[in-house]
Amino acid sequence: MTILRKKRAWLTLALALLLLAAAAFWLSGVFERYQAFRTPEQQKEYMLEQIESAQGEDRFERIFRSAIESYVYEPYTFDVHAGPNSSVRGSGEDEFGMLTPQERLPLLEQYVRGAAPGPELIRAAGQLAYEYDALGRPADADRMLAAAEPRLGEQSAERQDLLLLRAERELDRGRAESAGPLLEQQRSLAGLKAEMSNRQSGWLASRLAFAEQQPEQAVRAASRTLDLDAKLQGQPASEDPAYAAYPTLEPYRALLEAAIRRGDYAPASFAGTLLRSDGRPVSRAGVFLRSPANTDSGSVPTPYRAVTDPNGRFEIPYLVPGFYRLELGLDYDQLNGWGVPESEDDWIEIRGGASVEHELMLQPLIKREAPAGGQELTGDTVEFRWSPVEGAAYYELIGLVPNSEHNGYTGTTIRTHIPGNKLTLPISDLQATPGALSWGEDGKWEQTDPTSRLAYLNPDEPFSWDVRAYDKAGRMLTQAYGYRGEAEEAGDSFDFYLRQRKLTPADRLLLDGKLPQALDAYRGSVQANSSDTDSLRMLTRLLDAKLQIEGDEAARAELIPLLERLIEADAGASPQEVKQLSDLLYAEGDWERYDRYDALYGKLNGGTDAQNHSRQAASLLYRGHTDQAITAFEATMRSDSSHTFVGLYLAAQLMTQKPWADVLELAQRYPDLDQGEEAYRWEKLLNDMDAERSGRAEAFDQQLRSSLSALMDSRAAGLNSATSAAPAASGFASIDAYIETVSNAE
């Protein structure tokens, strides 16, 4: 018994020692892997060592996993898409220790030369061609792709994919004569994935037809592809969920059809250089052109794109004539300390046959100087200071108010058209500036964000600020807010506090989320003390929330006289409050008071924008001053690149019996670009009316003028008037459709 116990003890001890040794070995490996992955550079070194030590298929598998597989390596993938609808790419776990283009290039070359044929090879070939193009070596990409083709099966899906890749590159470089035979060869193959390639091959066939100046054939090719997609999905094309992932064909076809209607469909080109203001080129950046129907950034593909070469040069050939917004794709290392010029209203018009040259310039981010560092302001004024920008005609100061969750800011303009690089404001003017209006998903005014409503009247919240620089034409040059990385200002805080007042009981109710009780408390304070400007201001802000969120007409009726009282008070009002009142009076049709406060807004703001000028033109039209309205609209069509009020401009022209062809030409010249796919809706409506008036033009024109006059007479009483709806049916379907669209244009 004793011997058996000793044997068991020795066996247990041996097993324990074995387990300890295994654990030590395992922990050693874990520690080594932890050490290898501790930093991005260490992880990259580890990955490259693993690739270097591998042989054969194992080596290619490691290259694919490390240098090809991640979506981050796909062409035209950038950290930031900067444009009218800027987007930032979120990072994932697989992005830790990503390889640079320089580190990937030899690995891609190895893979394309030696890996087994398959979809992975085509993916790698596409990435390698893109990297060669970014290096200004497109000929190397051509040779690489041509050398890879014989390795692929004669009837294989991979050969089809490679032919499509080559054809797309030829079209992207303006060589339609070389793209045609490649597409023909692809179509002749009975590939294993013919159905799956129809979208891409159909899209390229449409582009080729347009490049060869066959626009009707280009439309047919795009339509066939859309119809085939719908059949494969088993749904009508307009409801096909696949378009959420590949939505370029619909906007492209809309562009083609609009160009054909205008008779302006000769292929155009857009080229230029992307530079920093110190003259250094920005290479390997993406340049995108987005049509009115395809303005979503980043995740939504656009057919018109290019990557800049080492000299910052780019070219996009075979453009369908029309209007486009510019978007840049940049990585953080390219953006570090630099601002991207971007504006929602910047549209580039490209006419048929034109070769447009456009130099793009990155300016250094503006350096903010004061206030900063959590400064507590207790005096009567605040001075904002920043570094000057070369070429700036004026600046815009943006205030940043934290939200109630303290996880973000909302920005509102404090002042614009500032001539120099500093602005001194009375604290009362800053406190008069409202924050942005935001609320919950349930659409109830009680869910209004209280911190943004109280805004600069809150002594306990830290505020921040941004400043933007504009040139004489109103184009933004750069701004203070942006990515700075390790730049000098990266760790600085530009927060400040306004300590001039203390929270009132009504303020505390508001911040506690008890908005109805706060509204009553502010109302009571105003009734008890007519000089309590802060409570009066907060009362107008909560009434505005009720009106904007729920359309509360009682709130509107109470709000207008309170705003007027606030503006006329000794403490004064902000430009934003004056504009709010002028907009309300515009909707009421109170034209005399509207004119007064619209002029006051321009004076306080240092000028007005195209939207305000367009509103003034519309008010003249509603009041029966048609000729004056036309003159005003003509000016706004030039200053408002989106042409938001073009429908009313065309209506004014029709009311003065301008020749039909001239009005149609104006509709083609000034598409309503904010309407997306409906940008050319006015042109279509006029064409429909022109078709219906054929053979009875006199009766048609008389009825059209009568219907337009009735609509404008009803608008004279204001947009909120019960009489401002569209007139009764005219007896002409196209007139009724046109009048209904005009009546909904605001």
C-alpha positions in Angstrom: 0.0 0.0 0.0 2.8 2.4 0.9 4.7 1.5 -2.4 1.5 2.1 -4.4 1.0 5.5 -2.7 4.7 6.5 -3.5 4.2 5.5 -7.2 1.1 7.6 -7.4 2.9 10.5 -5.8 5.8 10.3 -8.2 3.3 10.0 -11.1 1.4 13.0 -10.0 4.6 15.0 -9.6 5.9 14.0 -13.0 2.5 15.0 -14.6 2.6 18.3 -12.8 6.1 19.0 -14.0 5.1 18.1 -17.6 2.1 20.4 -17.4 4.3 23.2 -16.0 6.8 22.8 -18.8 4.0 22.9 -21.4 2.5 25.9 -19.8 5.9 27.7 -19.8 6.4 26.8 -23.4 2.9 28.1 -24.3 3.2 31.2 -22.2 6.6 31.9 -23.8 4.9 31.7 -27.3 2.1 34.0 -26.1 4.6 36.4 -24.7 6.5 36.4 -27.9 3.4 37.0 -29.9 2.3 39.8 -27.5 5.8 41.3 -27.9 5.6 41.0 -31.7 2.1 42.7 -31.8 2.8 45.3 -29.2 3.1 48.1 -31.7 2.1 48.4 -35.4 5.7 48.5 -36.5 6.5 45.3 -34.5 3.5 43.5 -36.0 4.5 44.5 -39.5 8.0 43.2 -38.8 6.6 40.0 -37.5 4.3 39.5 -40.6 7.1 40.2 -43.0 9.4 37.8 -41.2 6.7 35.1 -41.5 6.3 35.7 -45.2 10.1 35.7 -45.8 10.5 32.3 -44.0 7.7 30.6 -45.9 8.0 28.8 -49.2 5.6 27.8 -52.0 1.9 28.0 -51.6 2.3 28.8 -47.9 4.2 31.9 -48.8 1.5 33.1 -51.2 -1.2 32.4 -48.6 0.7 34.6 -46.1 1.1 37.4 -48.7 -2.6 37.3 -49.4 -3.6 37.5 -45.7 -1.1 40.2 -44.9 -1.0 42.4 -48.0 -4.2 41.8 -50.1 -7.1 40.4 -48.2 -8.1 43.5 -46.1 -10.7 45.8 -47.6 -8.4 48.7 -46.6 -6.2 47.6 -49.5 -8.9 47.9 -52.2 -8.3 50.7 -54.7 -9.8 54.1 -53.9 -10.1 53.3 -50.2 -9.1 56.4 -48.1 -9.3 57.4 -44.5 -11.3 60.5 -45.4 -13.5 61.5 -48.3 -13.5 65.3 -48.2 -16.3 67.1 -50.1 -19.9 68.4 -49.6 -20.8 65.2 -47.8 -17.6 64.4 -46.1 -17.1 60.9 -44.5 -14.4 59.3 -42.4 -13.7 55.6 -42.7 -14.0 53.7 -39.4 -11.1 51.5 -38.5 -11.3 47.8 -37.6 -9.2 45.3 -35.7 -7.6 44.1 -38.9 -6.1 47.5 -39.6 -3.5 47.2 -36.7 -0.1 47.2 -38.3 -1.2 47.7 -41.9 1.5 47.7 -44.6 2.4 50.8 -46.5 2.1 50.9 -50.3 5.9 50.8 -50.5 5.9 47.6 -48.3 3.1 46.0 -50.3 4.4 46.6 -53.8 7.0 43.8 -53.9 4.6 41.4 -52.2 1.9 42.1 -54.8 4.5 41.6 -57.6 5.5 38.3 -56.2 1.9 37.2 -55.8 0.8 38.2 -59.3 3.8 36.5 -60.9 3.6 33.2 -59.0 0.3 32.6 -57.2 -2.2 30.0 -58.5 -4.9 31.4 -60.8 -8.1 32.2 -59.0 -10.3 35.2 -57.8 -7.5 36.1 -55.4 -5.1 36.6 -58.2 -7.4 39.0 -60.0 -7.9 40.9 -56.8 -4.2 41.2 -56.4 -3.7 42.2 -60.0 -6.2 45.0 -59.6 -4.5 46.3 -56.5 -1.1 46.1 -58.1 -2.3 48.0 -61.2 -3.7 50.7 -59.0 -0.4 51.1 -57.1 1.5 51.3 -60.4 -0.8 54.0 -61.6 -0.3 55.9 -58.4 3.4 55.7 -58.9 3.1 57.1 -62.5 4.0 53.7 -64.0 0.9 52.7 -66.0 3.0 50.9 -68.6 4.3 48.5 -65.9 0.7 47.8 -65.0 -0.2 47.1 -68.6 2.7 44.6 -68.9 1.9 42.9 -65.7 -1.8 42.4 -66.6 -0.9 41.2 -70.1 1.6 38.7 -68.7 -1.0 37.3 -66.2 -3.6 36.5 -68.9 -2.0 33.4 -70.4 -1.9 31.8 -67.0 -5.7 31.9 -66.8 -8.0 29.2 -68.2 -9.3 30.0 -71.7 -12.9 29.9 -70.7 -12.4 30.8 -67.0 -14.3 33.4 -65.0 -10.9 34.8 -64.0 -9.9 35.5 -67.6 -13.2 37.4 -68.0 -12.5 39.5 -64.9 -9.0 40.3 -66.1 -10.3 41.4 -69.5 -12.9 43.7 -67.8 -10.1 45.1 -65.5 -8.0 45.9 -68.5 -10.9 47.4 -70.4 -11.8 49.6 -67.5 -8.2 50.9 -67.2 -8.2 51.7 -70.9 -11.4 53.7 -70.6 -10.0 55.5 -67.4 -7.0 56.6 -69.5 -8.9 57.8 -72.5 -8.1 54.9 -74.8 -11.5 53.8 -76.0 -10.0 52.3 -79.2 -8.1 49.8 -77.0 -11.0 49.1 -74.6 -13.4 47.9 -77.4 -11.5 44.8 -78.4 -11.0 43.8 -74.8 -14.8 44.0 -74.1 -15.5 42.2 -77.3 -13.2 39.4 -76.3 -14.8 39.2 -72.9 -18.3 39.0 -74.4 -17.2 36.1 -76.6 -16.2 33.9 -73.7 -18.8 31.5 -72.2 -17.5 32.3 -68.7 -18.5 30.4 -65.6 -19.8 33.6 -64.0 -21.4 35.3 -67.0 -24.5 36.4 -65.0 -22.3 37.9 -62.2 -20.2 39.9 -64.7 -23.2 41.4 -66.6 -23.4 44.5 -64.4 -19.7 45.4 -64.9 -19.5 44.5 -68.5 -22.8 46.3 -69.2 -21.6 49.4 -67.4 -18.3 49.4 -69.4 -20.2 48.8 -72.7 -22.2 51.9 -71.9 -19.1 54.0 -71.1 -17.5 52.8 -74.3 -20.5 53.6 -76.5 -20.6 57.1 -75.0 -16.8 57.5 -75.6 -17.5 56.6 -79.2 -20.1 59.3 -79.3 -23.1 57.0 -79.5 -25.2 58.3 -76.5 -28.4 56.5 -77.4 -26.5 53.2 -77.5 -24.9 54.1 -74.2 -28.4 54.6 -72.6 -29.6 51.3 -74.1 -26.6 49.4 -72.6 -27.2 50.9 -69.2 -30.9 50.1 -69.3 -30.3 46.5 -70.4 -28.0 46.0 -67.5 -30.5 47.5 -65.0 -33.3 45.4 -66.4 -31.2 42.2 -66.2 -30.3 43.1 -62.6 -34.0 43.5 -61.8 -34.8 40.1 -63.3 -32.0 38.4 -61.4 -33.3 40.0 -58.2 -36.9 39.2 -59.0 -37.9 42.8 -58.4 -38.5 46.0 -60.4 -35.3 47.9 -60.9 -36.5 50.8 -58.8 -36.9 48.4 -55.8 -33.8 46.3 -56.3 -31.9 46.3 -53.0 -28.7 45.4 -54.9 -28.4 49.0 -56.0 -27.6 50.0 -52.4 -24.3 48.4 -52.9 -23.7 49.4 -56.6 -25.8 52.5 -57.4 -23.8 54.1 -60.2 -25.8 53.0 -63.2 -29.0 54.8 -62.4 -27.4 58.2 -61.8 -25.2 57.6 -64.8 -28.2 56.9 -67.1 -30.0 59.9 -65.7 -27.0 62.0 -66.7 -26.9 60.5 -70.2 -30.7 61.1 -70.8 -30.4 64.7 -69.6 -27.4 65.3 -71.9 -29.3 63.9 -74.9 -32.4 66.1 -74.2 -30.1 69.1 -74.1 -28.3 68.1 -77.3 -25.0 68.5 -75.4 -23.5 65.0 -75.3 -20.0 65.2 -76.7 -17.6 63.5 -74.3 -15.7 65.9 -72.0 -12.7 65.6 -69.7 -11.6 66.9 -66.3 -8.0 67.1 -65.4 -5.7 69.0 -63.1 -3.1 69.0 -60.3 -3.5 68.5 -56.6 -0.9 70.6 -54.7 -0.2 71.9 -51.3 0.1 75.7 -51.0 3.9 75.4 -50.7 4.0 73.8 -54.2 4.5 70.2 -53.1 2.3 67.7 -55.1 -0.1 65.4 -53.3 0.3 62.0 -54.8 -1.8 58.9 -54.4 -4.9 60.9 -53.6 -8.4 60.1 -55.0 -10.3 62.7 -57.1 -14.0 62.0 -57.5 -16.7 63.8 -59.5 -20.2 63.3 -58.2 -23.4 64.0 -60.2 -26.5 65.5 -58.6 -28.0 62.0 -58.2 -24.8 60.6 -56.7 -23.6 62.9 -54.0 -23.1 60.5 -51.0 -19.5 60.3 -50.1 -17.1 57.4 -49.6 -19.3 54.3 -49.6 -21.2 55.1 -52.8 -19.2 54.3 -56.0 -19.0 56.9 -58.7 -17.9 56.2 -62.2 -15.7 59.2 -62.5 -12.5 58.9 -60.4 -8.8 59.1 -60.7 -5.7 58.7 -58.5 -3.0 61.4 -58.5 0.4 60.5 -59.8 3.8 61.5 -58.1 3.3 65.0 -59.6 -0.2 65.3 -58.3 -1.7 65.1 -61.8 -5.0 63.4 -62.6 -7.3 63.1 -65.6 -10.9 61.8 -65.9 -11.9 61.3 -69.6 -15.2 60.6 -71.3 -17.3 62.6 -68.9 -21.0 63.0 -69.7 -21.6 66.8 -69.8 -23.4 68.2 -66.7 -22.8 69.5 -63.2 -20.6 67.8 -60.7 -19.3 68.2 -57.2 -15.7 67.5 -56.4 -14.6 65.1 -53.7 -11.1 64.2 -52.6 -9.9 60.9 -51.0 -7.0 61.3 -48.6 -5.3 59.3 -45.9 -4.4 60.8 -42.5 -0.8 61.3 -43.3 -1.7 63.4 -46.3 -4.2 65.4 -44.3 -2.0 66.0 -41.3 -2.1 69.8 -40.7 -3.8 70.6 -44.0 -7.3 71.8 -44.8 -9.4 70.7 -47.7 -11.5 73.3 -49.6 -15.0 72.1 -49.5 -18.4 73.7 -49.9 -21.9 72.3 -50.4 -22.6 74.9 -53.0 -19.6 74.3 -55.2 -20.8 72.8 -58.5 -18.5 72.4 -61.5 -20.2 72.8 -64.9 -18.7 70.6 -67.6 -20.0 71.3 -71.1 -19.9 68.9 -74.0 -16.5 68.5 -75.7 -14.8 70.6 -73.1 -11.4 69.9 -71.6 -11.6 71.4 -68.1 -8.4 72.1 -66.2 -8.8 72.5 -62.4 -5.9 73.2 -60.0 -6.7 72.0 -56.5 -4.9 73.4 -53.5 -4.6 72.2 -49.9 -4.0 75.1 -47.5 -2.5 74.7 -44.0 -5.1 74.5 -41.2 -5.8 77.8 -39.6 -4.1 78.2 -36.2 -6.5 79.4 -33.5 -4.9 81.7 -30.9 -7.6 82.8 -28.5 -9.8 82.0 -26.6 -8.2 78.7 -25.6 -7.2 76.4 -22.8 -10.5 76.4 -21.0 -10.3 80.2 -20.5 -13.0 81.6 -18.2 -14.4 84.8 -19.6 -15.9 87.2 -17.1 -15.6 90.6 -18.9 -18.0 92.3 -21.3 -16.2 91.2 -24.5 -14.4 88.3 -26.1 -11.8 88.5 -28.8 -11.4 85.6 -31.2 -7.9 85.6 -32.9 -6.4 83.2 -35.5 -3.6 83.1 -38.1 -4.2 84.9 -41.4 -4.7 82.9 -44.6 -3.1 84.0 -47.8 -5.7 84.9 -50.4 -8.6 85.0 -47.9 -11.2 87.8 -48.6 -13.2 87.1 -45.5 -13.6 84.6 -42.6 -16.6 82.9 -40.9 -16.6 82.2 -37.2 -18.4 79.0 -36.1 -19.4 78.3 -32.5 -19.4 74.7 -31.2 -21.9 73.9 -28.5 -21.7 70.5 -26.7 -24.7 68.3 -26.7 -26.4 67.0 -23.6 -24.7 63.7 -23.8 -21.3 65.5 -24.0 -20.2 63.2 -26.8 -20.2 65.8 -29.6 -20.8 69.4 -30.7 -23.2 71.2 -32.9 -21.9 74.0 -34.9 -23.7 77.3 -35.7 -22.4 80.5 -37.4 -21.6 83.3 -35.0 -20.5 85.8 -37.7 -19.6 85.7 -41.3 -17.9 88.1 -43.8 -15.3 89.0 -41.2 -12.6 91.1 -43.0 -9.6 90.3 -40.8 -8.2 87.6 -38.7 -9.8 88.7 -35.4 -13.2 89.6 -34.1 -14.2 91.3 -30.9 -17.7 90.6 -29.8 -19.7 91.8 -26.8 -20.5 88.8 -24.6 -24.2 89.7 -24.9 -23.9 89.2 -28.7 -22.4 85.8 -28.2 -25.1 84.9 -25.7 -27.7 86.0 -28.2 -26.4 83.4 -30.7 -28.6 80.3 -30.7 -27.4 76.8 -30.9 -28.5 74.2 -33.4 -31.9 72.6 -33.0 -31.8 68.9 -32.4 -34.3 66.4 -31.0 -35.1 62.7 -30.5 -36.4 60.2 -33.0 -40.0 60.3 -31.7 -40.5 63.8 -33.2 -41.7 65.4 -30.0 -40.5 68.9 -29.1 -40.1 67.8 -25.4 -37.1 65.7 -26.6 -35.3 68.8 -27.8 -31.6 68.8 -26.7 -31.7 71.3 -23.8 -27.9 72.1 -23.9 -28.0 73.3 -27.5 -31.1 75.4 -26.8 -29.5 77.2 -23.8 -26.2 77.4 -25.8 -24.0 80.4 -24.8 -26.3 81.3 -21.9 -25.0 78.3 -20.0 -22.1 79.3 -17.6 -21.2 75.7 -16.8 -20.5 74.3 -20.3 -17.3 74.5 -22.2 -17.7 75.9 -25.7 -15.3 75.6 -28.6 -14.9 77.3 -32.0 -13.8 77.0 -35.6 -13.0 79.5 -38.2 -13.1 79.2 -42.0 -11.4 81.3 -44.7 -13.1 82.2 -48.1 -11.8 83.8 -51.3 -13.5 86.6 -53.2 -15.7 84.2 -55.1 -17.0 82.7 -51.8 -15.1 79.4 -52.1 -13.8 78.0 -48.9 -10.0 77.9 -48.7 -9.3 76.2 -45.4 -10.5 76.0 -41.8 -9.1 75.6 -38.3 -10.9 72.3 -37.5 -9.2 69.3 -39.0 -6.8 66.4 -38.5 -3.5 67.5 -37.0 -1.9 64.3 -35.8 1.3 65.1 -34.1 1.2 68.8 -35.2 1.9 71.6 -32.7 -1.7 72.3 -31.9 -2.8 68.7 -31.5 -2.9 68.7 -27.7 -4.2 72.2 -27.2 -7.8 72.9 -26.1 -9.8 75.7 -27.6 -12.6 75.5 -25.1 -13.8 78.5 -23.1 -16.4 79.3 -20.5 -18.8 82.3 -20.3 -19.1 82.9 -16.5 -21.1 86.2 -16.8 -24.4 84.8 -15.5 -25.8 82.1 -13.2 -28.3 79.5 -14.0 -31.9 80.4 -13.3 -34.6 78.0 -11.9 -36.1 78.0 -15.4 -32.6 77.1 -16.9 -32.3 74.2 -14.4 -35.8 72.9 -15.4 -34.6 73.0 -19.0 -31.3 71.2 -18.3 -33.2 68.5 -16.3 -35.2 67.8 -19.5 -38.5 69.3 -18.2 -39.1 71.4 -21.2 -42.8 72.2 -20.8 -42.2 73.3 -17.2 -39.2 75.4 -18.4 -41.4 77.0 -21.1 -44.0 78.1 -18.5 -41.2 79.3 -16.1 -39.6 81.4 -18.8 -43.0 82.8 -19.8 -43.7 83.7 -16.2 -40.3 85.4 -15.8 -41.0 87.6 -18.9 -44.4 88.5 -17.6 -43.0 89.4 -14.2 -40.0 91.4 -15.5 -40.2 93.0 -19.0 -36.5 93.7 -19.0 -35.5 90.0 -18.5 -34.0 89.6 -21.9 -32.4 86.2 -21.2 -35.8 84.7 -20.3 -37.4 86.3 -23.3 -34.7 84.8 -25.5 -35.1 81.4 -24.1 -38.9 81.6 -24.4 -38.5 82.3 -28.2 -36.1 79.4 -28.5 -38.5 76.9 -26.9 -41.4 78.2 -29.0 -39.3 77.8 -32.1 -38.6 74.2 -31.1 -42.4 73.6 -30.9 -42.9 75.2 -34.2 -40.1 73.5 -36.1 -40.6 70.0 -34.7 -44.4 69.8 -34.4 -45.6 72.6 -36.6 -47.4 74.2 -33.7 -49.3 77.2 -35.1 -50.1 78.6 -31.7 -46.3 78.7 -31.0 -45.9 80.6 -34.3 -48.5 83.2 -33.3 -46.8 83.7 -29.9 -43.3 83.6 -31.3 -43.5 86.4 -33.9 -44.3 89.3 -31.6 -41.8 88.0 -29.0 -39.0 88.0 -31.5 -39.9 91.5 -32.6 -39.8 92.6 -29.0 -36.5 90.9 -28.5 -35.0 92.6 -31.5 -36.2 96.0 -30.5 -35.0 95.6 -26.9 -32.0 97.7 -25.8 -29.9 94.5 -25.4 -30.3 93.9 -29.2 -30.4 90.6 -31.0 -28.2 88.3 -33.0 -28.3 88.2 -36.8 -29.7 84.7 -36.5 -32.7 85.9 -34.5 -33.3 88.7 -37.0 -33.2 86.2 -39.9 -35.6 83.9 -38.0 -38.1 86.7 -37.7 -37.7 87.7 -41.4 -38.3 84.1 -42.5 -41.4 83.9 -40.4 -42.7 87.2 -41.8 -41.9 85.9 -45.3 -44.1 82.8 -44.7 -46.9 85.1 -43.4 -46.8 87.4 -46.4 -46.1 90.4 -44.2 -44.0 92.0 -46.9 -43.4 95.4 -45.4 -42.0 94.0 -42.1 -40.2 91.2 -44.0 -38.3 93.8 -46.1 -37.4 95.7 -42.9 -36.0 92.8 -41.0 -34.4 91.2 -44.1 -32.4 94.5 -44.5 -31.5 94.5 -40.8 -30.2 91.0 -41.1 -27.9 91.9 -44.0 -26.6 94.9 -42.0 -25.9 92.9 -38.8 -24.5 89.9 -40.6 -22.2 91.9 -42.9 -24.0 90.6 -46.0 -26.5 88.0 -47.1 -26.2 84.8 -49.0 -27.7 83.5 -52.3 -30.6 81.9 -50.4 -31.6 85.3 -48.9 -31.3 87.0 -52.3 -33.5 84.3 -53.8 -36.1 84.7 -51.1 -36.2 88.5 -51.9 -36.7 87.8 -55.6 -39.5 85.3 -54.8 -41.2 87.9 -52.6 -41.2 90.4 -55.5 -42.8 87.8 -57.7 -45.5 87.1 -55.2 -46.2 90.8 -54.8 -46.8 91.2 -58.5 -43.4 92.9 -59.3 -42.6 90.4 -62.0 -40.0 92.4 -64.0 -38.1 93.2 -60.8 -38.3 89.6 -59.7 -36.8 88.4 -63.0 -33.8 90.9 -62.6 -33.3 89.7 -59.1 -33.6 86.0 -60.1 -31.0 86.5 -62.9 -28.5 87.6 -60.3 -29.2 84.7 -57.9 -28.9 82.1 -60.7 -25.3 83.3 -61.1 -24.5 83.3 -57.3 -26.5 80.2 -56.3 -24.7 77.3 -58.0 -27.5 74.9 -56.9 -30.2 77.0 -58.6 -32.6 76.3 -55.8 -35.2 78.9 -57.0 -35.0 78.2 -60.7 -38.7 77.0 -60.8 -40.0 80.4 -59.7 -37.5 82.1 -62.1 -39.0 80.1 -65.0 -42.5 80.8 -63.9 -41.8 84.6 -63.9 -40.4 84.2 -67.5 -43.5 82.4 -68.7 -45.8 85.0 -67.1 -44.1 87.7 -69.2 -44.6 85.6 -72.4 -40.9 85.0 -73.0 -40.5 82.8 -76.1 -40.9 79.1 -75.2 -37.5 78.1 -76.6 -35.8 80.7 -74.5 -37.4 79.5 -71.3 -36.5 75.9 -72.1 -32.9 77.0 -72.7 -32.9 78.6 -69.2 -34.2 75.3 -67.7 -31.3 73.5 -69.3 -28.8 76.0 -68.2 -29.9 76.1 -64.6 -30.8 72.6 -63.3 -32.2 72.3 -59.8 -29.1 70.6 -58.5 -30.3 70.0 -54.9 -33.0 67.7 -56.3 -30.7 64.8 -57.0 -32.0 62.6 -59.8 -34.8 65.2 -60.3 -32.2 67.9 -61.1 -33.6 68.4 -64.6 -37.3 68.2 -63.6 -38.1 71.7 -64.9 -36.7 70.9 -68.3 -38.9 67.7 -68.4 -42.0 69.6 -67.3 -41.5 72.3 -70.0 -41.0 69.6 -72.6 -44.2 67.9 -71.5 -46.1 71.2 -71.8 -44.5 72.0 -75.1 -45.8 68.7 -76.4 -49.3 69.2 -75.1 -49.6 72.8 -76.5 -48.8 71.6 -80.0 -51.7 72.6 -82.3 -53.4 74.8 -79.7 -50.6 77.1 -78.4 -52.8 80.2 -78.0 -55.3 78.6 -75.7 -52.6 76.6 -73.8 -50.5 79.7 -73.2 -53.4 81.7 -72.0 -54.4 79.0 -69.5 -50.8 78.7 -68.3 -50.5 82.4 -67.6 -53.9 82.3 -65.9 -52.9 79.4 -63.7 -49.5 81.0 -62.8 -51.2 84.4 -62.0 -53.7 82.6 -59.7 -50.9 80.8 -57.9 -48.9 84.0 -57.4 -52.0 85.9 -56.2 -52.5 83.2 -53.6 -48.9 83.5 -52.5 -49.2 87.2 -52.0 -51.0 86.3 -48.7 -48.1 84.2 -47.6 -47.0 80.6 -47.8 -48.9 79.7 -44.7 -52.2 81.2 -46.0 -55.0 78.8 -46.7 -55.3 80.3 -50.2 -51.7 79.5 -51.1 -52.4 76.0 -52.4 -52.2 75.2 -56.1 -55.1 76.5 -58.3 -57.9 74.3 -59.5 -57.4 72.0 -62.5 -56.7 73.8 -65.8 -57.9 71.2 -68.3 -54.3 70.6 -69.4 -52.5 67.7 -67.5 -49.0 69.1 -68.1 -50.0 72.6 -66.8 -51.5 71.0 -63.7 -48.3 69.0 -63.1 -46.2 72.1 -63.6 -48.2 74.3 -61.3 -48.2 71.6 -58.6 -44.4 71.4 -58.8 -44.0 75.2 -58.7 -46.4 75.4 -55.7 -44.2 72.9 -53.8 -40.9 74.6 -54.9 -40.5 76.2 -51.5 
